[in-house]
Amino acid sequence: MDDLTHLAIAGTLGYALRSRGMTPRAIGVMAVAAIAPDIEGVIGWFSPSVYLTYYHGPAHSLLGVVVLGALVAFIAKRYFQVPSPWLAAALGVATHLLLDGFTGFGEKLFWPFIDKRIGTPLIANYDLWTLAILALCLIGPAILNAVN
């Protein structure tokens, strides 16, 4: 799935959790964390063969959720003074894995222990309709003045 969709889904979830204490800064952390697993794409710039070997591998596992979530939260707390970003970062990375699990490619969730991909082909890898519906859900209430 494309990064814009990951960003939009995490931002929407964070926006929905505002009544539960999710601050705008924490929503930003969640959105950044939601695209963090695709950092492995940077490897492709330097070594395409390594990228293809580890495509949707370590960064798209439950271990990756912990490591990337902690890394994003640490950076947010240390350099951007976001108070308590840990849950927002973990939720952001987890939403990425959840969404990618619905693509036909699947994820190696239990890497490095089990090398099998887990997923179901419910959503296309790049689904513009999902993004359009999400944008309508975000913008529609604001246009209709349904949300304060």
C-alpha positions in Angstrom: 0.0 0.0 0.0 1.3 3.5 -0.7 2.6 5.8 2.0 0.0 8.4 1.5 -2.7 6.0 2.4 -0.7 4.9 5.5 -0.3 8.5 6.5 -4.0 9.3 6.0 -5.2 6.2 7.9 -2.9 6.9 10.9 -3.9 10.6 10.9 -7.6 9.7 10.8 -7.2 7.3 13.7 -5.3 9.9 15.7 -8.0 12.4 15.0 -10.6 10.0 16.1 -8.7 9.5 19.4 -8.5 13.2 20.2 -11.3 12.7 22.8 -9.2 10.1 24.5 -6.3 12.5 24.9 -4.5 12.2 21.6 -2.7 15.5 21.1 -2.0 17.1 17.6 1.7 16.3 18.2 1.0 12.7 19.1 -1.1 12.5 15.9 2.0 13.7 14.0 4.1 11.0 15.7 1.5 8.4 14.7 1.5 9.5 11.1 5.3 9.5 10.8 5.4 6.1 12.5 2.9 4.7 10.0 5.3 5.2 7.2 8.4 4.1 9.1 8.2 0.4 8.0 8.7 1.5 4.4 12.2 2.8 5.3 13.5 -0.4 3.8 12.7 1.3 0.4 15.8 3.5 1.0 17.9 0.3 0.8 16.8 -0.2 -2.8 18.6 3.0 -3.8 21.9 1.5 -2.8 21.4 -2.2 -3.3 18.4 -3.4 -5.3 19.2 -7.1 -4.7 19.2 -6.6 -0.9 16.0 -4.7 -1.1 14.3 -7.4 -3.0 15.6 -10.0 -0.6 14.2 -8.2 2.5 11.1 -6.5 0.9 8.4 -6.5 3.5 10.6 -8.5 5.8 12.2 -7.2 9.1 10.5 -3.8 9.1 7.1 -5.4 8.5 7.2 -7.8 11.4 6.1 -7.6 15.0 9.7 -7.2 16.0 9.8 -4.3 13.6 6.8 -2.7 15.3 8.7 -2.7 18.6 12.0 -1.4 17.1 10.6 1.2 14.7 7.9 2.4 17.2 10.6 2.8 19.9 12.9 4.6 17.4 10.2 7.0 16.2 9.0 7.7 19.8 12.6 8.3 21.0 13.2 10.8 18.2 9.9 12.5 18.9 10.5 12.8 22.6 14.2 13.8 22.4 14.2 16.2 19.5 10.6 17.4 19.2 9.7 17.4 22.9 6.5 15.3 22.4 5.3 14.2 25.8 4.7 10.4 26.0 4.8 9.5 22.3 5.3 5.7 22.8 1.7 4.6 22.3 1.1 6.8 19.3 4.3 5.5 17.6 3.4 1.9 18.3 -0.2 2.4 17.0 1.2 4.1 13.9 3.5 1.2 13.0 0.8 -1.3 13.9 -1.7 0.3 11.5 0.9 0.0 8.7 1.2 -3.7 9.3 -2.5 -4.1 9.6 -3.2 -2.4 6.3 -0.4 -4.2 4.5 -1.7 -7.5 5.8 -4.8 -6.9 3.7 -2.8 -6.7 0.5 -2.2 -9.9 -1.5 1.5 -9.9 -0.8 1.3 -10.6 2.9 3.7 -9.8 5.7 6.4 -11.8 7.5 4.8 -11.0 10.9 6.8 -13.4 12.9 10.2 -12.8 11.3 12.9 -13.9 12.2 11.3 -17.0 13.8 8.9 -17.9 11.0 9.6 -16.9 7.4 6.0 -17.4 6.1 4.0 -14.5 4.8 0.6 -13.8 6.4 -2.1 -11.8 4.6 -5.3 -11.8 2.7 -5.9 -10.2 -0.7 -8.7 -7.8 0.2 -7.1 -4.5 -0.9 -5.0 -3.7 -4.0 -1.4 -2.6 -3.1 -2.1 0.9 -4.4 -5.7 1.6 -3.9 -6.8 5.1 -4.9 -10.4 4.5 -4.0 -9.5 3.8 -0.4 -7.6 7.1 -0.2 -10.5 9.0 -1.9 -13.1 7.6 0.5 -10.8 8.4 3.5 -10.3 11.9 2.2 -14.1 12.4 1.9 -14.5 11.1 5.5 -11.9 13.6 6.6 -13.0 16.6 4.6 -16.8 16.0 4.4 -17.6 16.7 8.1 -15.4 19.8 8.1 -17.1 21.2 5.0 -20.6 20.4 6.4 -19.5 22.0 9.7 -20.4 18.7 11.5 -17.3 18.7 13.6 -16.3 21.5 16.0 
